[in-house]
Amino acid sequence: MHRKVCSIGNSRGVSIPADVLSKLDLAVGSEVDVRIDEAESKIIIEPVRKKKYPKGVDREFVSQVNDFIARYEPALKELAKK
């Protein structure tokens, strides 16, 4: 299907038909990943799927642990060497 690039504020965008969004279980506010395949001269848009955690694993706790690791990664790597 052909679409036109349009202005959205200071950005540019392409509308996605409602039936396509529905088939991919996307709605207004859903996150998508946008990247370029330079070899094929293509724009690739894919849904970002949230990770599902096993029962009993708290998503907020996992987020805090990931933030901690990102913040202290150099120190943690040094500690791992000892």
FIMARFI-345460 format. One line per field, with one value per residue (C-alpha): residue number from 1; x negated, y, z. Coordinates in nm, 2 decimals. Example, Ala and Ser with C-alpha at 12.3 -4.5 7.8 and 13.67 -1.06 7.14 Angstrom:
BEGIN
resi	(1|2)
u	(-1.23|-1.37)
v	(-0.45|-0.11)
w	(0.78|0.71)
//
This chain:
BEGIN
resi	(1|2|3|4|5|6|7|8|9|10|11|12|13|14|15|16|17|18|19|20|21|22|23|24|25|26|27|28|29|30|31|32|33|34|35|36|37|38|39|40|41|42|43|44|45|46|47|48|49|50|51|52|53|54|55|56|57|58|59|60|61|62|63|64|65|66|67|68|69|70|71|72|73|74|75|76|77|78|79|80|81|82)
u	(0.00|-0.13|-0.13|-0.26|-0.51|-0.34|-0.44|-0.38|-0.50|-0.88|-0.89|-0.77|-0.55|-0.36|-0.01|0.05|0.39|0.61|0.64|0.26|0.24|0.52|0.34|0.02|0.21|0.09|0.28|0.21|-0.08|-0.23|-0.61|-0.77|-1.13|-1.23|-1.56|-1.71|-1.83|-2.08|-2.17|-1.81|-1.72|-1.43|-1.28|-1.18|-0.92|-0.86|-0.65|-0.84|-0.71|-0.74|-0.93|-0.71|-0.84|-0.78|-0.51|-0.64|-0.90|-0.82|-0.87|-0.96|-1.23|-1.38|-1.38|-1.57|-1.82|-1.88|-1.92|-2.17|-2.37|-2.38|-2.49|-2.76|-2.87|-3.24|-3.27|-3.09|-3.33|-3.63|-3.48|-3.43|-3.80|-3.89)
v	(0.00|0.35|0.62|0.98|1.13|1.42|1.69|1.63|1.94|1.97|1.60|1.39|1.08|0.82|0.71|0.34|0.21|0.09|-0.26|-0.30|-0.17|-0.41|-0.71|-0.63|-0.56|-0.20|0.12|0.48|0.50|0.16|0.16|0.07|0.04|0.23|0.15|0.17|-0.11|0.08|-0.21|-0.24|0.13|0.04|0.18|-0.10|-0.04|-0.32|-0.34|-0.34|-0.63|-0.61|-0.89|-1.13|-1.23|-1.56|-1.56|-1.40|-1.18|-0.81|-0.60|-0.29|-0.49|-0.61|-0.24|-0.13|-0.41|-0.32|0.05|-0.04|-0.26|0.01|0.28|0.07|-0.15|-0.04|-0.10|-0.44|-0.55|-0.46|-0.65|-0.95|-0.96|-1.01)
w	(0.00|-0.08|0.18|0.17|0.41|0.60|0.84|1.21|1.39|1.32|1.22|0.94|0.95|0.77|0.88|0.94|0.85|1.14|1.00|1.00|1.36|1.46|1.30|1.49|1.82|1.82|1.93|1.98|2.23|2.13|2.10|1.77|1.67|1.36|1.18|0.83|0.62|0.42|0.19|0.08|0.11|0.34|0.65|0.89|1.16|1.41|1.73|2.06|2.26|2.63|2.79|2.99|3.32|3.50|3.77|4.09|3.92|3.98|3.67|3.88|4.06|3.73|3.61|3.92|3.89|3.52|3.62|3.89|3.65|3.39|3.64|3.81|3.52|3.53|3.90|3.87|3.60|3.81|4.11|3.89|3.80|4.17)
//
